[in-house]
Amino acid sequence: MNERAPMILESVKGMLEDAGANVMARSGRSEHYSAPREFSFEVRGTFPNGLELQVVARQFTYRDPWEASGRVNDLVDVSLFRDGGFSPLPKGYPFFQGKDEESALDEDQLRELIECVKGVNPKLYELQRLTGDL
């Protein structure tokens, strides 16, 4: 079976904290269908380089009892922020090239994206702005 690993608020929060980000998190939907938020959880991490990742798990995937207990999230959507607004990554990076959001990432892709964003030197933005690449 090629099943994706389920992600929960605590696991995503831990990934960002392990990468050195300052993290805030909140749950969305509760067990009650009348819950007002349209997501199951949201985690936002700010890295020392000034970049912020907002990870949102929008939909629960229902599993049969023998696969996992109840509802799980195995895909998340991620947005990148810099200076208070959406931002691309500098050219040469595999994520956030010409789009504001990376959608439907599994756990491995999320870990790769976190490592990528954590390692960005903020001076690249200025350099690419000066050369006209950004």
N, C-alpha and C positions, 0 to 999 in steps of 0.2 A: 504494500500500500504506500502511496505517495501522499500522505496526509501532512498538512501544514500544522505547525505547532500553534496551539492557542496562545493568545496574548491577553493579559489582564492588566488592569491599571497598575498594579504593583510591579509587574515584570517590565513594562515599558518605562515606568518611573526609575526602576533600578538600572536599566540600560543607560539612560541619560545620566543618572548620578555617577555610575561607574566611568562614564566618559568625561566626567569633570564638570557637568552642567549644574547650574542652580535650578531646581525643579519645583514646579507647582502642578497639582493634579486635582481633578474633580470627576466624580461620577456623573453620568447623565441619566439614562433611563434606569428606573428601578424595576423591581419585580411587578410593579403596577403599570398597566398599559396607559394609564392617564398621566404618566409622568411628562412634564412639559418639554424636556430637552429632546433633541432629535439625534443624539448620539449616545453610545453606551459609556464611553469615557473620553476624557481629553487630558493630555499631558503636555506641558510647555516647559522647555528647558532653555536656559540662557547660558551660552558658553563664554569663557573668558575672552575670546576673540570678538565678542559683540554680536555674534549671530545667534538667532533663536529658532528653535524647531517647535512647531505645534503639531502634535500627533493626535489625530482624532479617529476613534473607532466608531464608525457610524452604524453598522449593522451587526446583529448577532447572527451566528450560524447555529442552527439547531442540530444537535447530534442525537443519534439513537443512544439509549442508556448504556449499551455495551461499548460504545466508542468513547464517550466522555460524559461527564455529568452536566446536563442542562444545556444552557446557552454559552457559546464561546465566541470570541473574536479571533479570526485568523488572518484578517487583512485590515490594514489601517491606511489612512490618508495623512500626508505630511505636507506642511507649508513651511517655508523659510522666510524669516523676517530679519531685516537689518535696518537700523535707524527708524524703527516704528512702522515700517511698511513692508509689503512683499518685496522679495529680492531674488534675482537669479544668483547662481554661483558663478564665479569667474569662468571664462572659457577654459575648456580642457577638463572639466569635471563631468562625470557621467549623469549628474542629477541637476534638476532645476535649470535646464537650458531652454529658454523661451516659454516657460510655463510657470505658473504660480504654485502649483500643487503636484506632488507625486502621489498618484492614486493606486490603491490596491496593492500595497507592499506587504510581503510576508515578513516573518521574523528575521530571516537571513538578509533580505534586502534592507530592512530597517537598520539592522546592525551595521551594514556596509555604509548606508547613508549617514548614520551618526558618526562613524569614524571619518568619513569624508569631510563633513561639516566641522567637526572638532579640529581638524588639521589645517583648515584654511587660514592663511595669513591675511589679515585684513588689508595689508598694504597692496595686495593684488588688485583690489577694487580700484584704488587710486591709480595704480600703474595702467590697468586696462582702460580706465576712463581717459587718461592722458594720451594713450595710443589710439583711442577711438574704438577699441574692441568691446567696450561695455556701454 
